[in-house]
Amino acid sequence: MKISARNVFEGKIIDIGKGATTSHVFLDVKGLHFTAAITNEAVEELDLKVGGTASAVIKSSEVMIAVK
């Protein structure tokens, strides 16, 4: 697969929290944790399972950081 995003991080799926329509997929990438909210249908189509590998693909026009 070719993709324009340059921020691709491969890791291990550590948890999948399934809701009514949306799942939260938790990915461990060398000790950093990423969370993606995707449809339950996508979880099934991609055959995502805890312990499996997947990649976090990040394409964003901005990243915001705030402090109190």
mmCIF file of the N, C-alpha and C atoms, coordinates in Angstrom:
data_MODEL
# 
_entry.id   MODEL 
# 
loop_
_atom_site.group_PDB 
_atom_site.id 
_atom_site.type_symbol 
_atom_site.label_atom_id 
_atom_site.label_alt_id 
_atom_site.label_comp_id 
_atom_site.label_asym_id 
_atom_site.label_entity_id 
_atom_site.label_seq_id 
_atom_site.pdbx_PDB_ins_code 
_atom_site.Cartn_x 
_atom_site.Cartn_y 
_atom_site.Cartn_z 
_atom_site.occupancy 
_atom_site.B_iso_or_equiv 
_atom_site.pdbx_formal_charge 
_atom_site.auth_seq_id 
_atom_site.auth_comp_id 
_atom_site.auth_asym_id 
_atom_site.auth_atom_id 
_atom_site.pdbx_PDB_model_num 
ATOM 1   N N  . MET A 1 1  ? 0.846   -1.180 0.000  1.00 0.00 ? 1  MET A N  1 
ATOM 2   C CA . MET A 1 1  ? 0.000   0.000  0.000  1.00 0.00 ? 1  MET A CA 1 
ATOM 3   C C  . MET A 1 1  ? 0.886   1.235  0.000  1.00 0.00 ? 1  MET A C  1 
ATOM 4   N N  . LYS A 1 2  ? 0.580   2.189  -0.830 1.00 0.00 ? 2  LYS A N  1 
ATOM 5   C CA . LYS A 1 2  ? 1.268   3.469  -0.832 1.00 0.00 ? 2  LYS A CA 1 
ATOM 6   C C  . LYS A 1 2  ? 0.354   4.485  -0.166 1.00 0.00 ? 2  LYS A C  1 
ATOM 7   N N  . ILE A 1 3  ? 0.970   5.393  0.607  1.00 0.00 ? 3  ILE A N  1 
ATOM 8   C CA . ILE A 1 3  ? 0.179   6.389  1.338  1.00 0.00 ? 3  ILE A CA 1 
ATOM 9   C C  . ILE A 1 3  ? 0.982   7.675  1.449  1.00 0.00 ? 3  ILE A C  1 
ATOM 10  N N  . SER A 1 4  ? 0.304   8.811  1.422  1.00 0.00 ? 4  SER A N  1 
ATOM 11  C CA . SER A 1 4  ? 1.004   10.094 1.461  1.00 0.00 ? 4  SER A CA 1 
ATOM 12  C C  . SER A 1 4  ? 1.450   10.490 2.862  1.00 0.00 ? 4  SER A C  1 
ATOM 13  N N  . ALA A 1 5  ? 0.806   9.948  3.884  1.00 0.00 ? 5  ALA A N  1 
ATOM 14  C CA . ALA A 1 5  ? 1.179   10.293 5.258  1.00 0.00 ? 5  ALA A CA 1 
ATOM 15  C C  . ALA A 1 5  ? 2.594   9.812  5.541  1.00 0.00 ? 5  ALA A C  1 
ATOM 16  N N  . ARG A 1 6  ? 3.392   10.613 6.211  1.00 0.00 ? 6  ARG A N  1 
ATOM 17  C CA . ARG A 1 6  ? 4.779   10.266 6.513  1.00 0.00 ? 6  ARG A CA 1 
ATOM 18  C C  . ARG A 1 6  ? 4.973   9.796  7.946  1.00 0.00 ? 6  ARG A C  1 
ATOM 19  N N  . ASN A 1 7  ? 3.960   9.928  8.762  1.00 0.00 ? 7  ASN A N  1 
ATOM 20  C CA . ASN A 1 7  ? 4.044   9.516  10.159 1.00 0.00 ? 7  ASN A CA 1 
ATOM 21  C C  . ASN A 1 7  ? 3.302   8.205  10.340 1.00 0.00 ? 7  ASN A C  1 
ATOM 22  N N  . VAL A 1 8  ? 4.036   7.101  10.180 1.00 0.00 ? 8  VAL A N  1 
ATOM 23  C CA . VAL A 1 8  ? 3.473   5.761  10.293 1.00 0.00 ? 8  VAL A CA 1 
ATOM 24  C C  . VAL A 1 8  ? 4.263   5.025  11.373 1.00 0.00 ? 8  VAL A C  1 
ATOM 25  N N  . PHE A 1 9  ? 3.551   4.552  12.404 1.00 0.00 ? 9  PHE A N  1 
ATOM 26  C CA . PHE A 1 9  ? 4.180   3.909  13.543 1.00 0.00 ? 9  PHE A CA 1 
ATOM 27  C C  . PHE A 1 9  ? 3.582   2.524  13.744 1.00 0.00 ? 9  PHE A C  1 
ATOM 28  N N  . GLU A 1 10 ? 4.400   1.494  13.577 1.00 0.00 ? 10 GLU A N  1 
ATOM 29  C CA . GLU A 1 10 ? 3.918   0.124  13.751 1.00 0.00 ? 10 GLU A CA 1 
ATOM 30  C C  . GLU A 1 10 ? 4.040   -0.280 15.212 1.00 0.00 ? 10 GLU A C  1 
ATOM 31  N N  . GLY A 1 11 ? 3.008   -0.945 15.708 1.00 0.00 ? 11 GLY A N  1 
ATOM 32  C CA . GLY A 1 11 ? 3.022   -1.369 17.095 1.00 0.00 ? 11 GLY A CA 1 
ATOM 33  C C  . GLY A 1 11 ? 2.120   -2.559 17.335 1.00 0.00 ? 11 GLY A C  1 
ATOM 34  N N  . LYS A 1 12 ? 1.899   -2.835 18.618 1.00 0.00 ? 12 LYS A N  1 
ATOM 35  C CA . LYS A 1 12 ? 1.101   -3.981 19.045 1.00 0.00 ? 12 LYS A CA 1 
ATOM 36  C C  . LYS A 1 12 ? -0.220  -3.480 19.621 1.00 0.00 ? 12 LYS A C  1 
ATOM 37  N N  . ILE A 1 13 ? -1.300  -4.125 19.245 1.00 0.00 ? 13 ILE A N  1 
ATOM 38  C CA . ILE A 1 13 ? -2.618  -3.774 19.781 1.00 0.00 ? 13 ILE A CA 1 
ATOM 39  C C  . ILE A 1 13 ? -2.687  -4.301 21.214 1.00 0.00 ? 13 ILE A C  1 
ATOM 40  N N  . ILE A 1 14 ? -2.903  -3.383 22.171 1.00 0.00 ? 14 ILE A N  1 
ATOM 41  C CA . ILE A 1 14 ? -2.936  -3.790 23.576 1.00 0.00 ? 14 ILE A CA 1 
ATOM 42  C C  . ILE A 1 14 ? -4.349  -3.837 24.139 1.00 0.00 ? 14 ILE A C  1 
ATOM 43  N N  . ASP A 1 15 ? -5.297  -3.195 23.468 1.00 0.00 ? 15 ASP A N  1 
ATOM 44  C CA . ASP A 1 15 ? -6.684  -3.247 23.936 1.00 0.00 ? 15 ASP A CA 1 
ATOM 45  C C  . ASP A 1 15 ? -7.591  -2.742 22.834 1.00 0.00 ? 15 ASP A C  1 
ATOM 46  N N  . ILE A 1 16 ? -8.817  -3.219 22.829 1.00 0.00 ? 16 ILE A N  1 
ATOM 47  C CA . ILE A 1 16 ? -9.861  -2.712 21.941 1.00 0.00 ? 16 ILE A CA 1 
ATOM 48  C C  . ILE A 1 16 ? -11.101 -2.529 22.787 1.00 0.00 ? 16 ILE A C  1 
ATOM 49  N N  . GLY A 1 17 ? -11.512 -1.286 22.962 1.00 0.00 ? 17 GLY A N  1 
ATOM 50  C CA . GLY A 1 17 ? -12.721 -0.979 23.723 1.00 0.00 ? 17 GLY A CA 1 
ATOM 51  C C  . GLY A 1 17 ? -13.871 -0.766 22.757 1.00 0.00 ? 17 GLY A C  1 
ATOM 52  N N  . LYS A 1 18 ? -14.801 -1.711 22.749 1.00 0.00 ? 18 LYS A N  1 
ATOM 53  C CA . LYS A 1 18 ? -15.894 -1.669 21.785 1.00 0.00 ? 18 LYS A CA 1 
ATOM 54  C C  . LYS A 1 18 ? -17.112 -0.981 22.378 1.00 0.00 ? 18 LYS A C  1 
ATOM 55  N N  . GLY A 1 19 ? -17.628 0.028  21.657 1.00 0.00 ? 19 GLY A N  1 
ATOM 56  C CA . GLY A 1 19 ? -18.854 0.710  22.049 1.00 0.00 ? 19 GLY A CA 1 
ATOM 57  C C  . GLY A 1 19 ? -19.991 0.317  21.132 1.00 0.00 ? 19 GLY A C  1 
ATOM 58  N N  . ALA A 1 20 ? -21.078 1.079  21.182 1.00 0.00 ? 20 ALA A N  1 
ATOM 59  C CA . ALA A 1 20 ? -22.254 0.766  20.375 1.00 0.00 ? 20 ALA A CA 1 
ATOM 60  C C  . ALA A 1 20 ? -21.953 0.823  18.876 1.00 0.00 ? 20 ALA A C  1 
ATOM 61  N N  . THR A 1 21 ? -21.210 1.832  18.439 1.00 0.00 ? 21 THR A N  1 
ATOM 62  C CA . THR A 1 21 ? -20.886 1.982  17.016 1.00 0.00 ? 21 THR A CA 1 
ATOM 63  C C  . THR A 1 21 ? -19.400 2.197  16.764 1.00 0.00 ? 21 THR A C  1 
ATOM 64  N N  . THR A 1 22 ? -18.670 2.613  17.807 1.00 0.00 ? 22 THR A N  1 
ATOM 65  C CA . THR A 1 22 ? -17.266 2.985  17.666 1.00 0.00 ? 22 THR A CA 1 
ATOM 66  C C  . THR A 1 22 ? -16.401 2.191  18.629 1.00 0.00 ? 22 THR A C  1 
ATOM 67  N N  . SER A 1 23 ? -15.229 1.801  18.157 1.00 0.00 ? 23 SER A N  1 
ATOM 68  C CA . SER A 1 23 ? -14.254 1.130  19.009 1.00 0.00 ? 23 SER A CA 1 
ATOM 69  C C  . SER A 1 23 ? -13.050 2.038  19.219 1.00 0.00 ? 23 SER A C  1 
ATOM 70  N N  . HIS A 1 24 ? -12.428 1.927  20.382 1.00 0.00 ? 24 HIS A N  1 
ATOM 71  C CA . HIS A 1 24 ? -11.167 2.608  20.649 1.00 0.00 ? 24 HIS A CA 1 
ATOM 72  C C  . HIS A 1 24 ? -10.086 1.539  20.619 1.00 0.00 ? 24 HIS A C  1 
ATOM 73  N N  . VAL A 1 25 ? -9.159  1.701  19.690 1.00 0.00 ? 25 VAL A N  1 
ATOM 74  C CA . VAL A 1 25 ? -8.066  0.749  19.521 1.00 0.00 ? 25 VAL A CA 1 
ATOM 75  C C  . VAL A 1 25 ? -6.823  1.368  20.148 1.00 0.00 ? 25 VAL A C  1 
ATOM 76  N N  . PHE A 1 26 ? -6.225  0.649  21.095 1.00 0.00 ? 26 PHE A N  1 
ATOM 77  C CA . PHE A 1 26 ? -5.047  1.127  21.819 1.00 0.00 ? 26 PHE A CA 1 
ATOM 78  C C  . PHE A 1 26 ? -3.827  0.397  21.287 1.00 0.00 ? 26 PHE A C  1 
ATOM 79  N N  . LEU A 1 27 ? -2.828  1.168  20.849 1.00 0.00 ? 27 LEU A N  1 
ATOM 80  C CA . LEU A 1 27 ? -1.644  0.627  20.210 1.00 0.00 ? 27 LEU A CA 1 
ATOM 81  C C  . LEU A 1 27 ? -0.402  1.029  20.992 1.00 0.00 ? 27 LEU A C  1 
ATOM 82  N N  . ASP A 1 28 ? 0.457   0.067  21.293 1.00 0.00 ? 28 ASP A N  1 
ATOM 83  C CA . ASP A 1 28 ? 1.728   0.340  21.959 1.00 0.00 ? 28 ASP A CA 1 
ATOM 84  C C  . ASP A 1 28 ? 2.837   0.358  20.912 1.00 0.00 ? 28 ASP A C  1 
ATOM 85  N N  . VAL A 1 29 ? 3.522   1.498  20.815 1.00 0.00 ? 29 VAL A N  1 
ATOM 86  C CA . VAL A 1 29 ? 4.634   1.654  19.882 1.00 0.00 ? 29 VAL A CA 1 
ATOM 87  C C  . VAL A 1 29 ? 5.869   1.997  20.701 1.00 0.00 ? 29 VAL A C  1 
ATOM 88  N N  . LYS A 1 30 ? 6.666   0.998  21.014 1.00 0.00 ? 30 LYS A N  1 
ATOM 89  C CA . LYS A 1 30 ? 7.909   1.188  21.773 1.00 0.00 ? 30 LYS A CA 1 
ATOM 90  C C  . LYS A 1 30 ? 7.680   1.979  23.056 1.00 0.00 ? 30 LYS A C  1 
ATOM 91  N N  . GLY A 1 31 ? 6.614   1.640  23.779 1.00 0.00 ? 31 GLY A N  1 
ATOM 92  C CA . GLY A 1 31 ? 6.316   2.298  25.040 1.00 0.00 ? 31 GLY A CA 1 
ATOM 93  C C  . GLY A 1 31 ? 5.430   3.527  24.928 1.00 0.00 ? 31 GLY A C  1 
ATOM 94  N N  . LEU A 1 32 ? 5.216   4.032  23.733 1.00 0.00 ? 32 LEU A N  1 
ATOM 95  C CA . LEU A 1 32 ? 4.279   5.141  23.520 1.00 0.00 ? 32 LEU A CA 1 
ATOM 96  C C  . LEU A 1 32 ? 2.931   4.553  23.159 1.00 0.00 ? 32 LEU A C  1 
ATOM 97  N N  . HIS A 1 33 ? 1.865   5.140  23.695 1.00 0.00 ? 33 HIS A N  1 
ATOM 98  C CA . HIS A 1 33 ? 0.531   4.615  23.429 1.00 0.00 ? 33 HIS A CA 1 
ATOM 99  C C  . HIS A 1 33 ? -0.250  5.561  22.533 1.00 0.00 ? 33 HIS A C  1 
ATOM 100 N N  . PHE A 1 34 ? -0.831  4.994  21.503 1.00 0.00 ? 34 PHE A N  1 
ATOM 101 C CA . PHE A 1 34 ? -1.694  5.722  20.580 1.00 0.00 ? 34 PHE A CA 1 
ATOM 102 C C  . PHE A 1 34 ? -3.096  5.147  20.714 1.00 0.00 ? 34 PHE A C  1 
ATOM 103 N N  . THR A 1 35 ? -4.101  6.002  20.568 1.00 0.00 ? 35 THR A N  1 
ATOM 104 C CA . THR A 1 35 ? -5.488  5.563  20.597 1.00 0.00 ? 35 THR A CA 1 
ATOM 105 C C  . THR A 1 35 ? -6.180  6.065  19.339 1.00 0.00 ? 35 THR A C  1 
ATOM 106 N N  . ALA A 1 36 ? -6.892  5.174  18.680 1.00 0.00 ? 36 ALA A N  1 
ATOM 107 C CA . ALA A 1 36 ? -7.654  5.554  17.495 1.00 0.00 ? 36 ALA A CA 1 
ATOM 108 C C  . ALA A 1 36 ? -9.107  5.175  17.709 1.00 0.00 ? 36 ALA A C  1 
ATOM 109 N N  . ALA A 1 37 ? -10.008 6.079  17.356 1.00 0.00 ? 37 ALA A N  1 
ATOM 110 C CA . ALA A 1 37 ? -11.447 5.799  17.397 1.00 0.00 ? 37 ALA A CA 1 
ATOM 111 C C  . ALA A 1 37 ? -11.877 5.450  15.974 1.00 0.00 ? 37 ALA A C  1 
ATOM 112 N N  . ILE A 1 38 ? -12.293 4.198  15.774 1.00 0.00 ? 38 ILE A N  1 
ATOM 113 C CA . ILE A 1 38 ? -12.730 3.743  14.455 1.00 0.00 ? 38 ILE A CA 1 
ATOM 114 C C  . ILE A 1 38 ? -14.041 2.983  14.608 1.00 0.00 ? 38 ILE A C  1 
ATOM 115 N N  . THR A 1 39 ? -14.723 2.779  13.514 1.00 0.00 ? 39 THR A N  1 
ATOM 116 C CA . THR A 1 39 ? -16.007 2.082  13.580 1.00 0.00 ? 39 THR A CA 1 
ATOM 117 C C  . THR A 1 39 ? -15.810 0.615  13.952 1.00 0.00 ? 39 THR A C  1 
ATOM 118 N N  . ASN A 1 40 ? -16.818 0.051  14.562 1.00 0.00 ? 40 ASN A N  1 
ATOM 119 C CA . ASN A 1 40 ? -16.799 -1.384 14.871 1.00 0.00 ? 40 ASN A CA 1 
ATOM 120 C C  . ASN A 1 40 ? -16.664 -2.191 13.586 1.00 0.00 ? 40 ASN A C  1 
ATOM 121 N N  . GLU A 1 41 ? -17.286 -1.703 12.526 1.00 0.00 ? 41 GLU A N  1 
ATOM 122 C CA . GLU A 1 41 ? -17.207 -2.374 11.234 1.00 0.00 ? 41 GLU A CA 1 
ATOM 123 C C  . GLU A 1 41 ? -15.757 -2.434 10.742 1.00 0.00 ? 41 GLU A C  1 
ATOM 124 N N  . ALA A 1 42 ? -14.999 -1.347 10.927 1.00 0.00 ? 42 ALA A N  1 
ATOM 125 C CA . ALA A 1 42 ? -13.594 -1.320 10.507 1.00 0.00 ? 42 ALA A CA 1 
ATOM 126 C C  . ALA A 1 42 ? -12.762 -2.311 11.318 1.00 0.00 ? 42 ALA A C  1 
ATOM 127 N N  . VAL A 1 43 ? -13.051 -2.429 12.613 1.00 0.00 ? 43 VAL A N  1 
ATOM 128 C CA . VAL A 1 43 ? -12.342 -3.402 13.456 1.00 0.00 ? 43 VAL A CA 1 
ATOM 129 C C  . VAL A 1 43 ? -12.541 -4.806 12.892 1.00 0.00 ? 43 VAL A C  1 
ATOM 130 N N  . GLU A 1 44 ? -13.771 -5.119 12.512 1.00 0.00 ? 44 GLU A N  1 
ATOM 131 C CA . GLU A 1 44 ? -14.070 -6.441 11.962 1.00 0.00 ? 44 GLU A CA 1 
ATOM 132 C C  . GLU A 1 44 ? -13.414 -6.638 10.595 1.00 0.00 ? 44 GLU A C  1 
ATOM 133 N N  . GLU A 1 45 ? -13.539 -5.647 9.711  1.00 0.00 ? 45 GLU A N  1 
ATOM 134 C CA . GLU A 1 45 ? -12.979 -5.758 8.362  1.00 0.00 ? 45 GLU A CA 1 
ATOM 135 C C  . GLU A 1 45 ? -11.458 -5.900 8.386  1.00 0.00 ? 45 GLU A C  1 
ATOM 136 N N  . LEU A 1 46 ? -10.800 -5.202 9.319  1.00 0.00 ? 46 LEU A N  1 
ATOM 137 C CA . LEU A 1 46 ? -9.342  -5.270 9.432  1.00 0.00 ? 46 LEU A CA 1 
ATOM 138 C C  . LEU A 1 46 ? -8.886  -6.461 10.262 1.00 0.00 ? 46 LEU A C  1 
ATOM 139 N N  . ASP A 1 47 ? -9.846  -7.177 10.848 1.00 0.00 ? 47 ASP A N  1 
ATOM 140 C CA . ASP A 1 47 ? -9.568  -8.338 11.698 1.00 0.00 ? 47 ASP A CA 1 
ATOM 141 C C  . ASP A 1 47 ? -8.609  -7.978 12.834 1.00 0.00 ? 47 ASP A C  1 
ATOM 142 N N  . LEU A 1 48 ? -8.861  -6.832 13.481 1.00 0.00 ? 48 LEU A N  1 
ATOM 143 C CA . LEU A 1 48 ? -8.003  -6.374 14.570 1.00 0.00 ? 48 LEU A CA 1 
ATOM 144 C C  . LEU A 1 48 ? -8.263  -7.200 15.818 1.00 0.00 ? 48 LEU A C  1 
ATOM 145 N N  . LYS A 1 49 ? -7.181  -7.615 16.456 1.00 0.00 ? 49 LYS A N  1 
ATOM 146 C CA . LYS A 1 49 ? -7.275  -8.415 17.672 1.00 0.00 ? 49 LYS A CA 1 
ATOM 147 C C  . LYS A 1 49 ? -6.174  -7.989 18.635 1.00 0.00 ? 49 LYS A C  1 
ATOM 148 N N  . VAL A 1 50 ? -6.470  -8.037 19.931 1.00 0.00 ? 50 VAL A N  1 
ATOM 149 C CA . VAL A 1 50 ? -5.464  -7.747 20.948 1.00 0.00 ? 50 VAL A CA 1 
ATOM 150 C C  . VAL A 1 50 ? -4.293  -8.702 20.754 1.00 0.00 ? 50 VAL A C  1 
ATOM 151 N N  . GLY A 1 51 ? -3.082  -8.146 20.765 1.00 0.00 ? 51 GLY A N  1 
ATOM 152 C CA . GLY A 1 51 ? -1.882  -8.940 20.539 1.00 0.00 ? 51 GLY A CA 1 
ATOM 153 C C  . GLY A 1 51 ? -1.398  -8.894 19.102 1.00 0.00 ? 51 GLY A C  1 
ATOM 154 N N  . GLY A 1 52 ? -2.264  -8.438 18.207 1.00 0.00 ? 52 GLY A N  1 
ATOM 155 C CA . GLY A 1 52 ? -1.885  -8.329 16.799 1.00 0.00 ? 52 GLY A CA 1 
ATOM 156 C C  . GLY A 1 52 ? -1.083  -7.060 16.547 1.00 0.00 ? 52 GLY A C  1 
ATOM 157 N N  . THR A 1 53 ? -0.552  -6.937 15.359 1.00 0.00 ? 53 THR A N  1 
ATOM 158 C CA . THR A 1 53 ? 0.178   -5.729 14.990 1.00 0.00 ? 53 THR A CA 1 
ATOM 159 C C  . THR A 1 53 ? -0.674  -4.875 14.074 1.00 0.00 ? 53 THR A C  1 
ATOM 160 N N  . ALA A 1 54 ? -0.448  -3.578 14.165 1.00 0.00 ? 54 ALA A N  1 
ATOM 161 C CA . ALA A 1 54 ? -1.133  -2.608 13.322 1.00 0.00 ? 54 ALA A CA 1 
ATOM 162 C C  . ALA A 1 54 ? -0.268  -1.358 13.279 1.00 0.00 ? 54 ALA A C  1 
ATOM 163 N N  . SER A 1 55 ? -0.610  -0.446 12.409 1.00 0.00 ? 55 SER A N  1 
ATOM 164 C CA . SER A 1 55 ? 0.140   0.799  12.310 1.00 0.00 ? 55 SER A CA 1 
ATOM 165 C C  . SER A 1 55 ? -0.769  1.979  12.589 1.00 0.00 ? 55 SER A C  1 
ATOM 166 N N  . ALA A 1 56 ? -0.232  2.941  13.340 1.00 0.00 ? 56 ALA A N  1 
ATOM 167 C CA . ALA A 1 56 ? -0.910  4.223  13.530 1.00 0.00 ? 56 ALA A CA 1 
ATOM 168 C C  . ALA A 1 56 ? -0.419  5.129  12.406 1.00 0.00 ? 56 ALA A C  1 
ATOM 169 N N  . VAL A 1 57 ? -1.337  5.634  11.603 1.00 0.00 ? 57 VAL A N  1 
ATOM 170 C CA . VAL A 1 57 ? -0.999  6.522  10.502 1.00 0.00 ? 57 VAL A CA 1 
ATOM 171 C C  . VAL A 1 57 ? -1.535  7.902  10.865 1.00 0.00 ? 57 VAL A C  1 
ATOM 172 N N  . ILE A 1 58 ? -0.623  8.867  10.981 1.00 0.00 ? 58 ILE A N  1 
ATOM 173 C CA . ILE A 1 58 ? -1.010  10.189 11.456 1.00 0.00 ? 58 ILE A CA 1 
ATOM 174 C C  . ILE A 1 58 ? -0.795  11.212 10.349 1.00 0.00 ? 58 ILE A C  1 
ATOM 175 N N  . LYS A 1 59 ? -1.864  11.889 9.987  1.00 0.00 ? 59 LYS A N  1 
ATOM 176 C CA . LYS A 1 59 ? -1.823  12.952 8.985  1.00 0.00 ? 59 LYS A CA 1 
ATOM 177 C C  . LYS A 1 59 ? -2.646  14.093 9.558  1.00 0.00 ? 59 LYS A C  1 
ATOM 178 N N  . SER A 1 60 ? -1.972  15.166 9.918  1.00 0.00 ? 60 SER A N  1 
ATOM 179 C CA . SER A 1 60 ? -2.673  16.260 10.571 1.00 0.00 ? 60 SER A CA 1 
ATOM 180 C C  . SER A 1 60 ? -2.117  17.594 10.105 1.00 0.00 ? 60 SER A C  1 
ATOM 181 N N  . SER A 1 61 ? -2.981  18.567 10.024 1.00 0.00 ? 61 SER A N  1 
ATOM 182 C CA . SER A 1 61 ? -2.533  19.902 9.641  1.00 0.00 ? 61 SER A CA 1 
ATOM 183 C C  . SER A 1 61 ? -2.025  20.691 10.846 1.00 0.00 ? 61 SER A C  1 
ATOM 184 N N  . GLU A 1 62 ? -2.373  20.235 12.050 1.00 0.00 ? 62 GLU A N  1 
ATOM 185 C CA . GLU A 1 62 ? -1.876  20.924 13.235 1.00 0.00 ? 62 GLU A CA 1 
ATOM 186 C C  . GLU A 1 62 ? -1.926  20.014 14.457 1.00 0.00 ? 62 GLU A C  1 
ATOM 187 N N  . VAL A 1 63 ? -1.067  20.256 15.391 1.00 0.00 ? 63 VAL A N  1 
ATOM 188 C CA . VAL A 1 63 ? -1.060  19.585 16.669 1.00 0.00 ? 63 VAL A CA 1 
ATOM 189 C C  . VAL A 1 63 ? -1.084  20.672 17.723 1.00 0.00 ? 63 VAL A C  1 
ATOM 190 N N  . MET A 1 64 ? -2.017  20.596 18.651 1.00 0.00 ? 64 MET A N  1 
ATOM 191 C CA . MET A 1 64 ? -2.146  21.619 19.684 1.00 0.00 ? 64 MET A CA 1 
ATOM 192 C C  . MET A 1 64 ? -1.699  21.067 21.030 1.00 0.00 ? 64 MET A C  1 
ATOM 193 N N  . ILE A 1 65 ? -1.026  21.901 21.789 1.00 0.00 ? 65 ILE A N  1 
ATOM 194 C CA . ILE A 1 65 ? -0.590  21.559 23.149 1.00 0.00 ? 65 ILE A CA 1 
ATOM 195 C C  . ILE A 1 65 ? -1.022  22.690 24.059 1.00 0.00 ? 65 ILE A C  1 
ATOM 196 N N  . ALA A 1 66 ? -1.573  22.336 25.220 1.00 0.00 ? 66 ALA A N  1 
ATOM 197 C CA . ALA A 1 66 ? -2.027  23.350 26.170 1.00 0.00 ? 66 ALA A CA 1 
ATOM 198 C C  . ALA A 1 66 ? -1.501  23.026 27.565 1.00 0.00 ? 66 ALA A C  1 
ATOM 199 N N  . VAL A 1 67 ? -1.295  24.048 28.351 1.00 0.00 ? 67 VAL A N  1 
ATOM 200 C CA . VAL A 1 67 ? -0.903  23.889 29.745 1.00 0.00 ? 67 VAL A CA 1 
ATOM 201 C C  . VAL A 1 67 ? -1.776  24.793 30.598 1.00 0.00 ? 67 VAL A C  1 
ATOM 202 N N  . LYS A 1 68 ? -1.875  24.455 31.882 1.00 0.00 ? 68 LYS A N  1 
ATOM 203 C CA . LYS A 1 68 ? -2.668  25.275 32.790 1.00 0.00 ? 68 LYS A CA 1 
ATOM 204 C C  . LYS A 1 68 ? -1.764  26.204 33.550 1.00 0.00 ? 68 LYS A C  1 
# 
